[in-house]
Amino acid sequence: MLDKTLTVILAGGNGSRLKPLTLERAKPAVPFGGQYRIIDFTLANCLHSGLRRVLVLTQYKSHSLQKHLRDGWSLFNPELSEYITAVPPQMRGDHIYRMDYAPLLAFHEEHSSGVTLASMEVPVSEASQFGVMGADEQGRVTSFEEKSENPQPCTPGDENALVSMGIYVFSLDQLITILEEDHQRAGSGHDFDFDILPKLVVEDAVYTYRFGGKAGRVSRDRYWRDVGTLDSYYESNMQLLDPQPALDLYQPEWPIRTHHLQYPPARTVPGVSGSEGIFINSIVANGVLIVGGSVQRSILFPNVRIGDEAVIHNSILFEGVEVGDGAELDNCIIDKGVVIPPRERIGFDKVADAERFSVSDKGIVVVPKGYQF
């Protein structure tokens, strides 16, 4: 069944909640975890699940994303009808998760389902952000409401609700019929989650596959994070620095592929002040040079330069960032190529920072790409 499956990834969206990180790039192209892009995790899921025909539907500021697909993901063999192809347009793609799709497809086939939804449990207090469903013991969906104002728990008294992950499996004939009928339906907004799916639940057999129900070949298969806001994006990155992170980037049987430029290895060097270059509990990518500076609990993307006696705490620095001598950063996200002047201090005075930069609800300071001091 895997070789007959066409995978469609919705990878557009203007990423308004992630601005300024999305001022010049689509959400799926936002860097993550020291060397990756958000979309790399979904594409790695496809690769390791045996899915070899992939369409990536792009829209908003997609040049960076298309370049990344070309440079990092031109690995399939067209002679075998394998491909990853970018085509316009659509409006999603802001989650980091690892999932073996093969058990999902097997579940779909076993139940002869026209439509199968991947689902997971979230606290009822958070469920209104998603499509909330009810399901019987066999996995058949009995109710569905998109972004319900009063989400119902899985069972009475339960603290969790069952929600859609936005991952669907369709039988082709069923999908064609669904779209044709909805196109002719007067008054339909032609939205799958609001208009089509609730009607299908009443009229047809819709099933749900519980995320992590069968682990497949991914250990700790239940990792899923929303990175659609600055704070959730920052927190998801910082969680990679936990002693036992929920997302293990070093798992050999499920590596995350990306595009790597030919940078030299990272290095620490003593500064002219005599200070040693050090990093503690940090992710440091290739090409990083720490010259007498101190980096603690931070993520440095490739080709970052840290100057003498500079201090970096709890921060994410994108590719090519330069931090001048004696500068101090705390709780910051610094976008690609920004040059921080010597002795500059960011993250210590939120009022002053807000006059120059974007500051998240939880106080994370974001210096946008191309900012000139």
Secondary structure by P-SEA (a helix, b strand, c coil): ccccbbbbbbccccccccccccccccccccccccccccaaaaaaaaaaacccbbbbbbcccaaaaaaaaaacccccccccccccccbbbbbbbcccccccaaaaaaaaaaacccbbbbbbbccccccccccccccccccccccccccccccccccccccbbbbbccbbbbcaaaaaaaaaaaaaccccccccccccaaaaaacbbbbbbccccccccccccccccccccaaaaaaaaaaccccccccccccccbbbbbbbccccccbbbbccccccccccccccccccccccbbbccbbbccbbbbcccbbbcccccccbbbbccbbbbcbbbbcccccccccccccccaaaaaacccccccbbbbbcccccc
